[in-house]
């Protein structure tokens, strides 16, 4: 028999269902209402991003506001993801070796400036290439997840 949290609540026991609201209130501090709030946010109509570049700039803007003490970036458009979804996608690409640390460095620098690199503004062609490579890899993953619109 396994020792752990769920060993106290066998799944075939009907009493387990009695403890579900208690578990929600224990972990969330909000009870079952947290589940209802989550489901209502899923049912909202969302607008996917046009490109991975737009998604990346949105992620960087939200992170910048979070570091400045604001709780969340407010917009009239409801997005199909949270900022952590973008972060997890980039982390996955980095872990798989598709993105390299120098890709991340370029993404971070220009993402937090909210301006893509461009040769007319003195950025090297290598930086522009790294930026485009990183966003191309990211776009493929975000299209699969439904975060970026598949054009």
C-alpha positions as a Markdown table, in Angstrom:
| # | Residue | x | y | z |
|---|---|---|---|---|
| 1 | Unk | 0.0 | 0.0 | 0.0 |
| 2 | Unk | 1.3 | 3.4 | -0.9 |
| 3 | Unk | 2.0 | 5.9 | 1.8 |
| 4 | Unk | 1.0 | 9.4 | 0.9 |
| 5 | Unk | -1.7 | 11.9 | 0.9 |
| 6 | Unk | -4.2 | 9.8 | -1.2 |
| 7 | Unk | -3.6 | 6.6 | 0.8 |
| 8 | Unk | -5.9 | 8.1 | 3.4 |
| 9 | Unk | -8.7 | 8.5 | 0.9 |
| 10 | Unk | -9.1 | 5.4 | -1.2 |
| 11 | Unk | -10.7 | 6.3 | -4.6 |
| 12 | Unk | -13.3 | 3.5 | -4.5 |
| 13 | Unk | -14.6 | 4.9 | -1.2 |
| 14 | Unk | -17.7 | 7.1 | -1.5 |
| 15 | Unk | -16.5 | 9.0 | 1.6 |
| 16 | Unk | -13.7 | 10.5 | -0.6 |
| 17 | Unk | -16.2 | 12.7 | -2.3 |
| 18 | Unk | -17.2 | 14.1 | 1.1 |
| 19 | Unk | -13.7 | 15.4 | 1.5 |
| 20 | Unk | -13.3 | 17.1 | -1.8 |
| 21 | Unk | -14.6 | 20.5 | -0.6 |
| 22 | Unk | -12.4 | 20.2 | 2.4 |
| 23 | Unk | -9.4 | 19.6 | 0.2 |
| 24 | Unk | -10.2 | 22.6 | -1.9 |
| 25 | Unk | -10.5 | 24.8 | 1.1 |
| 26 | Unk | -7.3 | 23.4 | 2.6 |
| 27 | Unk | -5.2 | 24.0 | -0.5 |
| 28 | Unk | -6.8 | 27.2 | -1.9 |
| 29 | Unk | -8.3 | 28.9 | 1.2 |
| 30 | Unk | -11.4 | 29.5 | -0.9 |
| 31 | Unk | -13.3 | 26.3 | -1.0 |
| 32 | Unk | -15.3 | 25.0 | -4.0 |
| 33 | Unk | -15.8 | 28.6 | -5.2 |
| 34 | Unk | -12.3 | 28.5 | -6.6 |
| 35 | Unk | -13.4 | 25.7 | -9.0 |
| 36 | Unk | -16.4 | 27.7 | -10.1 |
| 37 | Unk | -14.3 | 30.8 | -10.7 |
| 38 | Unk | -11.8 | 28.8 | -12.8 |
| 39 | Unk | -14.5 | 27.3 | -14.9 |
| 40 | Unk | -16.2 | 30.7 | -15.6 |
| 41 | Unk | -12.8 | 32.1 | -16.7 |
| 42 | Unk | -12.4 | 29.2 | -19.2 |
| 43 | Unk | -15.8 | 29.7 | -20.7 |
| 44 | Unk | -15.0 | 33.4 | -21.6 |
| 45 | Unk | -14.3 | 34.1 | -25.2 |
| 46 | Unk | -10.6 | 34.5 | -25.8 |
| 47 | Unk | -8.6 | 36.0 | -28.6 |
| 48 | Unk | -5.4 | 34.3 | -29.5 |
| 49 | Unk | -2.2 | 36.2 | -30.3 |
| 50 | Unk | -1.5 | 37.1 | -34.0 |
| 51 | Unk | 2.2 | 36.0 | -33.6 |
| 52 | Unk | 4.7 | 34.7 | -31.1 |
| 53 | Unk | 6.3 | 38.2 | -31.1 |
| 54 | Unk | 3.0 | 39.7 | -29.8 |
| 55 | Unk | 2.7 | 36.9 | -27.2 |
| 56 | Unk | 6.3 | 37.5 | -26.1 |
| 57 | Unk | 5.9 | 41.2 | -25.8 |
| 58 | Unk | 2.6 | 40.6 | -23.8 |
| 59 | Unk | 4.5 | 38.2 | -21.5 |
| 60 | Unk | 7.3 | 40.7 | -20.9 |
| 61 | Unk | 4.9 | 43.6 | -20.2 |
| 62 | Unk | 3.0 | 41.5 | -17.7 |
| 63 | Unk | 6.3 | 40.5 | -16.0 |
| 64 | Unk | 7.5 | 44.1 | -15.9 |
| 65 | Unk | 4.3 | 45.2 | -14.3 |
| 66 | Unk | 4.4 | 42.4 | -11.8 |
| 67 | Unk | 8.0 | 43.4 | -10.8 |
| 68 | Unk | 6.7 | 47.0 | -10.4 |
| 69 | Unk | 4.2 | 45.9 | -7.9 |
| 70 | Unk | 1.1 | 45.7 | -10.0 |
| 71 | Unk | -0.8 | 42.5 | -9.7 |
| 72 | Unk | -1.8 | 41.8 | -13.3 |
| 73 | Unk | -1.8 | 43.5 | -16.7 |
| 74 | Unk | -5.4 | 44.5 | -17.5 |
| 75 | Unk | -6.5 | 44.6 | -21.1 |
| 76 | Unk | -9.8 | 44.7 | -22.9 |
| 77 | Unk | -8.8 | 41.5 | -24.7 |
| 78 | Unk | -9.0 | 38.2 | -22.9 |
| 79 | Unk | -6.1 | 36.0 | -23.8 |
| 80 | Unk | -6.2 | 32.1 | -24.0 |
| 81 | Unk | -3.3 | 31.7 | -21.6 |
| 82 | Unk | -1.6 | 33.0 | -18.5 |
| 83 | Unk | 2.0 | 34.4 | -18.5 |
| 84 | Unk | 3.2 | 31.2 | -16.9 |
| 85 | Unk | 2.1 | 29.3 | -20.1 |
| 86 | Unk | 4.5 | 31.4 | -22.2 |
| 87 | Unk | 7.3 | 31.0 | -19.6 |
| 88 | Unk | 6.8 | 27.2 | -19.5 |
| 89 | Unk | 6.9 | 27.0 | -23.3 |
| 90 | Unk | 10.2 | 28.9 | -23.4 |
| 91 | Unk | 11.6 | 26.8 | -20.6 |
| 92 | Unk | 10.6 | 23.6 | -22.4 |
| 93 | Unk | 12.4 | 24.8 | -25.6 |
| 94 | Unk | 15.4 | 25.6 | -23.6 |
| 95 | Unk | 15.4 | 22.3 | -21.8 |
| 96 | Unk | 15.1 | 20.4 | -25.1 |
| 97 | Unk | 18.1 | 22.3 | -26.4 |
| 98 | Unk | 16.1 | 24.0 | -29.2 |
| 99 | Unk | 16.7 | 27.4 | -27.7 |
| 100 | Unk | 20.1 | 28.3 | -26.5 |
| 101 | Unk | 21.0 | 30.7 | -23.7 |
| 102 | Unk | 22.0 | 33.4 | -26.2 |
| 103 | Unk | 18.4 | 33.1 | -27.7 |
| 104 | Unk | 17.0 | 33.8 | -24.2 |
| 105 | Unk | 19.4 | 36.7 | -23.7 |
| 106 | Unk | 18.2 | 38.4 | -26.9 |
| 107 | Unk | 14.5 | 37.6 | -26.2 |
| 108 | Unk | 14.8 | 39.1 | -22.7 |
| 109 | Unk | 16.7 | 42.2 | -23.7 |
| 110 | Unk | 14.4 | 43.2 | -26.6 |
| 111 | Unk | 11.2 | 41.8 | -25.0 |
| 112 | Unk | 11.5 | 44.1 | -21.9 |
| 113 | Unk | 12.3 | 47.0 | -24.2 |
| 114 | Unk | 9.1 | 46.2 | -26.1 |
| 115 | Unk | 10.9 | 46.7 | -29.4 |
| 116 | Unk | 12.2 | 44.0 | -31.8 |
| 117 | Unk | 15.8 | 44.3 | -33.0 |
| 118 | Unk | 16.3 | 45.9 | -36.3 |
| 119 | Unk | 19.4 | 46.6 | -38.4 |
| 120 | Unk | 18.4 | 50.2 | -39.0 |
| 121 | Unk | 18.6 | 50.9 | -35.3 |
| 122 | Unk | 22.1 | 49.7 | -35.0 |
| 123 | Unk | 21.4 | 46.0 | -34.1 |
| 124 | Unk | 23.6 | 43.4 | -35.7 |
| 125 | Unk | 22.3 | 41.0 | -38.2 |
| 126 | Unk | 23.2 | 38.1 | -35.8 |
| 127 | Unk | 21.0 | 39.5 | -33.1 |
| 128 | Unk | 18.1 | 39.9 | -35.6 |
| 129 | Unk | 18.6 | 36.3 | -36.7 |
| 130 | Unk | 18.7 | 35.0 | -33.1 |
| 131 | Unk | 15.5 | 36.9 | -32.4 |
| 132 | Unk | 13.7 | 35.5 | -35.4 |
| 133 | Unk | 14.9 | 32.0 | -34.8 |
| 134 | Unk | 13.7 | 32.0 | -31.2 |
| 135 | Unk | 10.3 | 33.4 | -32.1 |
| 136 | Unk | 9.9 | 30.8 | -34.9 |
| 137 | Unk | 10.6 | 28.0 | -32.5 |
| 138 | Unk | 8.3 | 29.5 | -29.9 |
| 139 | Unk | 5.5 | 30.1 | -32.5 |
| 140 | Unk | 5.3 | 26.4 | -33.5 |
| 141 | Unk | 4.8 | 25.4 | -29.9 |
| 142 | Unk | 2.3 | 28.2 | -29.1 |
| 143 | Unk | 0.2 | 27.3 | -32.2 |
| 144 | Unk | 0.0 | 23.7 | -31.0 |
| 145 | Unk | -1.3 | 25.0 | -27.6 |
| 146 | Unk | -3.8 | 27.3 | -29.2 |
| 147 | Unk | -2.2 | 30.5 | -27.8 |
| 148 | Unk | -1.1 | 31.9 | -31.2 |
| 149 | Unk | -3.5 | 32.0 | -34.2 |
| 150 | Unk | -2.6 | 29.6 | -36.9 |
| 151 | Unk | -2.5 | 31.6 | -40.1 |
